[in-house]
Amino acid sequence: MSAPVFAFTFAVSVVTGILFGLAPALQASRIDPNQGLHKGGRATAGSGHQSRLRNALVVSEVGLACVLLIGAGLMLRSLLNIVHLDPGFRQDLVLTATLSLPPTEYKTQEDAGRFCSQLGTSLESLPGVQSAGLGSDLPWSGYDDNTSFNIDGKQPPPHDDFHARYHMASGDYFRSLGTPLLRGRFFNDGDKKDAPAVVIINRALAQRYWPGEDVIGKRITFEDNPKDKDWLTIVGVVGDVKDQPNSPGAQPAFWWSALQVTAENMSLVVRSDSDPELLIDAVRKSVAQLNPALALGSVRLMDQIVAGSVATPRFAFILVGLFAGLAILLAAIGTYGVISYSVTQRTPEFGLRMALGAQRLDVLRLVLTQAAKLVLSGTAIGVMLALVLARVLKSLIYEVSPTDPLTFTAIAFSVLAVAIVACYIPARKATEADPMIALRAE
C-alpha cells in the first residue's frame, strides 16, 4: 500500500462527496416556502431546473460510459489481433538465455566461433533437446540495430541507401525458434571464418531489393570499393519476424553466420520436446563444462517473452475495461435512479391517466419514451466524443481503425440495451399505479 496514493484517494473521495452533496443542499435552501404551501400536499415532479439537472447527469453518465466502452472495445480487438497473429516463429517449448563471451578470453573470431559450435553440439546431445542455437538477439526483445550496404549490380535510389536490420545466428538458431526456411539453406559448419562470407536474409529484404528475383547467390558488401573477399553471398531466405508484435510490418533483415561474425553478447535458444524448464540445470552444466567462468543470464521461456511483449496492450485493455465496466454500472444506476424518482413523483398522474382509460401499455410506453430520449442523447454524445478521443489510442491499438464502425456500433447498441433495461424496472412499476389511491392523493 502506498500511503501518498491512499491519502490522495481518500481526500478526493471526501471532497467529491462534499461538493456533490452541496448541490442538492443549496437547491433545497432556495425553496420558496410560500410556493410550497400553495402546492399543499400535491405531489410534484420538482422544478424544471432540478429536472434538467437530473437529466443532464444521466446523459453525462451514459455518454462517459459509451466513450470508455468504445475505448475498451478497440483495445480488446487490438489485443485479439496481436494474440492471433502469426509471429513468424514457434514460441512453445523454447528455453532462452543470454550469454556473454568476454573479449579478453575469446580474442579471435575463431575462438568465439569454436565455442558456439561446441556449445551447440553439447546441448543437442542432451536428452529432450530437439535443437539448440545461438543468435545475437531474440524476437520481440527490442533489438533494432540497422546498417547500410551495397548490392552487386544495383544502385540505391537517389538520396537513399540500401539498409536493413543486422543479426548473427548459428545454423540451428532458426530451427530452434521455428522460423521457416523459404529458399536456400541454413548456416552449417562449413560457414567458418576462413570460408566465403555468407548471409541469410528475410523475405522482407528479398522483396524490397530483389522483387520477383531469385536472391540465392546474390551478393552484398559493406565496402564502397570491395574486393572479392568483401562480398557476402546470400545462401538462404527465412520467414519474416516483426520487431514487435504491433509493428506495422517486418523490417528488412539479414543474419551473419555466428562462426564468421560473433557478438560479445549472445542469446541461447533451446527447443525441447517436453517442458523446457526441466532443461535449465542441464544447460547450465553444459556451459560450465566448456567454460566454468561463464554464466547464463535472463533464463526465460519464449512464452514469457511473448507474454511480456503484449503486456502493455493487455494492461491498457484491463485498465480501460475496468473503468468502462464501472462507468456503465454507474450509468445504469443513475438512469434507474432518475427514472425511478420521476415515476414516484408522477404516480398520481399515472393513476389519473389509468382512471381515465389509459392502458398499462400506454403508461409503460410513456415512461420508456422519456427514458429513451435521455439514453439516446447520452449515447450520441458519447459516440461523437469517442470519435474525437479514439485517435489518442492509435499508438495502443493494432490493425484496428480508431474509428472502427463495428466496435462503435456494437458498443452503442450495448449501452442502449443496458440503459433501457435499467429504465424498464421503474417503468414497470409505473404501470402498477392504483387509480383509486392516486385520486385520493389528489
ABEGO torsion letter per residue (X at the ends): XBAAAAAAAAAAAAAAAAAAAAAAAAAAAABBAAAAAAAEABBBAEBAAAAAAAAAAAAAAAAAAAAAAAAAAAAAAAAAAAAABBAGBBABGBBBBBBBBBAAABABAAAAAAAAAAAAAAAAABBGBABBBBBABBBGAGBABBBBBBBBGBBBBBGBBBBBBBBBBBAAAAAAAGBBBABEBBBBAABBAABBBBBBBBAAAAAAABBGBBABGBBBBABABBBAAABBBBABBBBBBBABAABABBBBBBBBBAAABBBABBBBBBBBABBAAAAAAAAAAAAAAABAABBBBGBBBAAAAAAAAAAAAAAAAAAAAAAAAAAAAAAAAAAAAAAAAAAAAAAAAAAAAAAAGBBAAAAAAAAAAAAAAAAAAAAAAAAAAAAAAAAAAAAABBGBBAABAAAAAAAAAAAAAAAAAAAAAAAAAAAABBAAAAAAAX
